[in-house]
Amino acid sequence: MVLLRRVIGDALRARRQAQHRTLREVSTAANVSLGYLSEIERGQKEASSELLAAICMALDVPLSMIFAEVSEDLAREEALVLAHPTIEPEVVASAA
């Protein structure tokens, strides 16, 4: 099963890293604890829509753009899982 929170976390982390920003910088700008932001990026916690909006504002990226990226990634991962139903999604995604 593909976890939405993991795909969202991956998209947020990729954006942050592309901007060469630290977790601390973004967590301060978004007014969220560093640990909680880290858990969101690792797909361990689900962020509320308000928190996602704050993180996106801190990253200076529209929430809709993150959702578009997440939608594409989610569709890609679901297709891989459907093509290989007996393999865990993380294994299939890392092999792609």
N, C-alpha and C positions, 0 to 999 in steps of 0.2 A: 504494500500500500504506500502510495506517495503522500507524504505529509506536507500540507500547505504551509505550516509554520516553518518547516525546514527550507522550502523553496523561497519563502519571503525573507528568511534570515540570510540565505545565500545572496539574494539580490541586494539587500541592504549592505552586507559586508563588501560585496564587489564594488558598490558605489563608493563606500567610504575609502576602501583601499585605492581605488582609481583616483581619488582626490588626495591621496597621500596624507590622510588624516588618521589620528589615533582614536581609539575607543573613548579615551578621556575627553578629547576635544568635542566629539559628537555628543557624548553623554551630557557634558556641561551645556552645550548649546541647546540640546533638546530637553534639558531639565529632567533627566532620568538617571538613575544610578548606573555607574559603570558596569557593575556586576549584572544588573538586569538587562542592559543593552547587549552585553556579551552573551547572555542566555538566549536573547531573541535572535541574535545573529547565528548562534549555533543550532537554532531550531528547537531549543528546550522549553521555551516559553512562548505563549501566544500573546501578542500585543493587541491592545484594544485599538479601535479605529482612531481614537484621539491620540494615543501614543504613537501610532504609525505616522499620523499627520505631523506630529511634533518632530519625529526623527527625520521625516522627509524635508521638513522646513529647515532643520539643522544641516541637512545635506544639500539644500538648495535644489531639490528635484521634486517635480510634481508627484503626488501620490499616484495619480493616474498612470504616470510613466512606469513607476515601480510595479503597479498592478498589470500593466501591459507586458512587461518583461516576465513577471511571475506567470502570467497566463501562457505565454509561449513556452517557458521552461516546463511548466506543469503538463502541458499538452505533449511535449517531447518525452518527458519521463513516463507519462501514462502510456504512450505508444510503445515505448521500450518494454514496459511491464506487461502489456498485452501480448507483445511478440514473444516474451519469455516469462510465462506465468509462474514457473517453478523457481525462478531466481529472485532473490530479494532486490528491491528497487535500487538500493545503494550500490549493490554489486553490478547491476546492469548499467547504472549511470556512470560508474567509474570506468567501465569497460568501453563506453561510447566515446 
